[in-house]
Amino acid sequence: MTNVVALRRTPKVTQPEKISAIVVAGSGGAASTTIAYGLATALRLGTGADVAAIDGTSDGGNLLDRTAVDPIDNARAIRQLGSRMMVSSAGVVVVGHGDTTDPALVDGLLADRHLARFHDVGPALRSRRLRPLIDAGAGIVIVAPARSEPLSRMRDGLSWLMSTYGPDTLSRTIVAISHQIPDTLLDLAPIRDALAPRIAGFVEVPFDTALAQPGRLDHRSLSAGAVDAWTDALDALGPLTTTHDDADQTAGELA
């Protein structure tokens, strides 16, 4: 395999270290893991920033198994995260699942090291564990495959977000549609047109053979189309992020 990387432009993110985002599946099999991996990889390749992809699922996902290739250097390891830290082929720090994982705690530990953070939380949008991150202003990426029933369930998730956190939450929410077969069978234009005025971004991740195959992912095998789509999502995420200092100040004002 060559070292050629499918990267055609730099994401429009001026302060990568401030990015904190949850990647949530609108339905089962939605590819939240590969989207979290993809966003982290595109940011790392495009900016050279320190970036982390975190398995924030409640029952333990396969993020570490699919994306980690090398042990992390001792100087970069964080004691509280123990042996759960490794590195991807692109140099993304991958944090595996822990039995007592607190997403806000993990986010804070990584933010203190000036890493951008992408949390793969699977289908756990309604989990109370995520409330501190959402309240603190984390970006929200809702992922659904390009099929009618999962898209309907994703719509229910968007409605729940509005009713629980207020309609303004959609202004920091990105919808990512994952194409899991080579041919597009569904016209997404009406969905895009309906959502675009209300959300921060709408991206379609094209079918990518490397993502569809089992086994570990190597960034050098990714298609340019997939990386472009993740970069589009980063362009929308960049302006939405807040620092922990901002979140702490907001929490103090609300207390």
C-alpha positions in Angstrom: 0.0 0.0 0.0 1.3 3.5 -0.9 1.4 6.5 1.4 -0.9 8.5 -0.9 -3.8 10.0 1.1 -7.2 10.9 -0.4 -7.2 14.5 0.7 -8.2 17.3 -1.6 -8.7 20.3 0.7 -8.2 21.5 4.2 -11.3 21.7 6.5 -12.4 25.2 7.4 -11.6 24.7 11.1 -9.6 27.5 12.7 -9.3 26.0 16.2 -9.4 22.2 15.9 -8.6 21.6 19.5 -12.0 23.2 20.5 -14.0 20.6 18.6 -16.1 18.3 20.8 -18.9 16.4 19.0 -21.0 13.3 19.6 -21.7 11.0 16.7 -25.0 9.2 17.2 -26.8 6.6 15.2 -30.3 7.4 14.2 -30.9 3.7 13.9 -29.1 0.4 14.2 -26.3 -0.2 11.7 -26.1 3.5 10.8 -22.2 3.6 10.7 -21.7 6.0 13.6 -18.3 4.3 14.3 -17.0 4.9 10.8 -18.3 8.4 10.7 -16.6 9.2 14.0 -13.4 7.6 12.7 -13.8 9.5 9.4 -14.3 12.9 11.0 -11.3 12.4 13.3 -9.2 11.2 10.4 -10.1 14.1 8.0 -9.4 16.6 10.7 -6.1 15.0 11.6 -5.0 14.8 7.9 -6.3 18.2 7.0 -4.9 20.2 9.9 -2.2 18.1 11.6 -4.0 18.7 14.9 -4.1 16.2 17.8 -7.4 14.4 17.5 -9.2 11.7 19.5 -11.9 9.3 18.5 -13.7 7.9 21.6 -15.9 4.8 22.0 -18.6 6.4 24.1 -21.2 3.6 23.6 -22.9 2.2 26.7 -22.2 -1.4 25.9 -18.9 -1.3 24.2 -18.5 -0.8 20.5 -15.7 -1.9 18.1 -14.0 1.5 17.5 -10.7 0.3 19.0 -10.7 -3.0 17.1 -11.5 -1.4 13.8 -9.2 1.6 13.9 -6.3 1.2 16.3 -3.0 0.0 14.8 -0.2 1.1 17.2 0.2 1.5 21.0 0.3 5.1 22.2 3.5 6.7 23.3 3.8 6.8 27.1 4.3 10.5 27.0 0.9 11.0 25.4 -1.0 8.4 27.5 -3.5 9.6 30.1 -3.4 7.7 33.3 -7.2 7.6 33.9 -7.8 6.0 30.5 -5.3 3.3 31.2 -4.7 0.7 28.4 -7.7 1.9 26.4 -5.6 4.4 24.4 -4.0 3.5 21.0 -3.3 5.3 17.7 -4.8 4.9 14.3 -2.8 4.7 11.0 -3.4 8.5 10.6 -2.2 9.3 14.1 -5.6 9.7 15.6 -5.7 8.8 19.3 -8.3 6.1 19.7 -9.9 5.6 23.2 -11.7 2.3 23.7 -14.8 1.6 25.8 -14.6 1.4 29.6 -17.1 0.0 32.0 -17.4 3.2 33.9 -16.9 5.6 31.0 -18.2 9.1 31.7 -18.3 10.9 28.4 -17.9 14.3 30.0 -14.9 13.2 32.1 -13.2 11.6 29.1 -13.9 14.8 27.1 -12.4 16.9 29.8 -9.3 14.8 30.1 -8.7 15.0 26.3 -9.5 18.7 26.1 -6.9 19.4 28.8 -4.4 17.8 26.4 -5.7 20.1 23.6 -7.2 17.2 21.5 -10.3 17.6 19.3 -12.8 14.9 20.4 -15.3 12.8 18.4 -17.4 10.5 20.6 -19.1 7.5 19.0 -22.1 7.0 21.2 -24.0 4.6 19.0 -27.8 4.8 19.3 -27.7 6.4 22.8 -29.0 9.9 21.9 -31.5 9.8 24.8 -29.0 8.7 27.4 -28.5 10.9 30.4 -24.8 10.3 30.2 -24.7 12.6 27.2 -26.6 15.5 28.7 -23.4 17.3 30.1 -21.8 17.2 26.7 -24.9 18.5 24.9 -25.5 21.1 27.6 -21.9 22.2 27.2 -22.4 22.9 23.5 -21.0 19.8 21.8 -21.7 19.4 18.2 -24.2 16.7 17.3 -23.8 14.5 14.3 -26.8 12.2 13.6 -26.1 9.4 11.2 -28.5 7.3 9.2 -28.2 4.9 6.3 -29.9 5.9 3.1 -33.0 3.8 3.6 -36.6 4.9 4.3 -37.2 3.3 7.7 -33.9 4.4 9.4 -34.5 8.0 8.0 -37.9 8.0 9.6 -36.3 7.0 13.0 -33.7 9.7 12.5 -36.5 12.2 12.2 -37.9 11.0 15.5 -34.5 11.6 17.0 -34.4 15.2 15.7 -37.9 15.8 17.1 -36.7 14.5 20.5 -33.7 16.8 20.4 -35.9 19.8 19.8 -38.4 18.9 22.5 -35.7 18.0 25.1 -33.1 20.7 24.5 -35.0 23.3 22.5 -35.3 24.0 18.8 -32.0 25.9 18.8 -30.2 22.6 19.3 -30.8 21.8 15.6 -28.6 24.8 14.7 -25.6 22.8 16.0 -26.8 19.4 14.6 -25.4 17.8 11.4 -27.2 15.0 9.5 -24.8 12.5 7.9 -26.3 10.0 5.5 -24.2 6.9 5.0 -24.5 5.1 1.7 -23.9 1.4 2.4 -24.4 0.0 -1.1 -22.9 1.3 -4.3 -26.2 2.4 -5.9 -28.4 5.1 -4.5 -32.0 3.8 -4.3 -33.6 6.8 -2.5 -34.0 10.4 -3.6 -32.6 12.4 -0.7 -33.3 15.8 -2.2 -36.6 16.4 -0.4 -35.1 15.4 2.9 -32.1 17.7 2.3 -34.4 20.6 1.3 -36.6 20.2 4.4 -33.7 19.9 6.9 -31.2 22.3 5.4 -32.7 25.6 6.7 -32.9 24.2 10.2 -29.7 22.3 10.8 -26.0 23.1 10.6 -25.2 20.8 7.8 -26.4 17.9 5.7 -23.8 15.6 4.1 -23.9 12.3 2.2 -21.0 9.9 2.7 -20.7 7.9 -0.5 -20.2 4.1 -0.5 -16.6 3.2 0.2 -15.4 -0.3 -0.3 -12.8 0.1 2.5 -15.4 1.1 5.0 -17.7 -1.7 4.0 -15.1 -4.4 4.5 -14.4 -6.0 7.9 -11.1 -5.6 9.6 -8.9 -2.7 10.6 -9.3 0.6 8.7 -6.2 2.3 7.2 -6.6 5.9 6.1 -4.6 5.3 2.9 -7.3 3.0 1.6 -10.1 5.6 1.9 -11.8 7.1 -1.1 -11.5 10.8 -1.9 -15.3 11.0 -1.9 -15.6 9.8 1.7 -12.9 12.1 2.9 -14.5 15.0 1.1 -17.8 14.3 2.8 -16.3 14.2 6.2 -14.5 17.4 5.4 -17.8 19.0 4.5 -19.1 18.0 7.9 -16.1 19.5 9.6 -16.7 22.8 7.8 -20.1 22.9 9.5 -18.8 21.7 12.9 -15.9 24.2 13.2 -18.0 27.3 14.0 -20.2 25.4 16.5 -17.7 24.3 19.1 -17.1 25.8 22.5 -14.2 25.5 24.9 -14.6 24.0 28.3 -14.0 27.4 29.7 -17.0 28.6 27.8 -19.1 25.7 29.1 -18.0 26.2 32.7 -18.9 29.9 32.4 -22.3 29.0 31.0 -22.9 26.4 33.8 -22.0 29.1 36.4 -24.5 31.5 34.9 -27.3 28.9 34.9 -26.6 27.7 38.5 
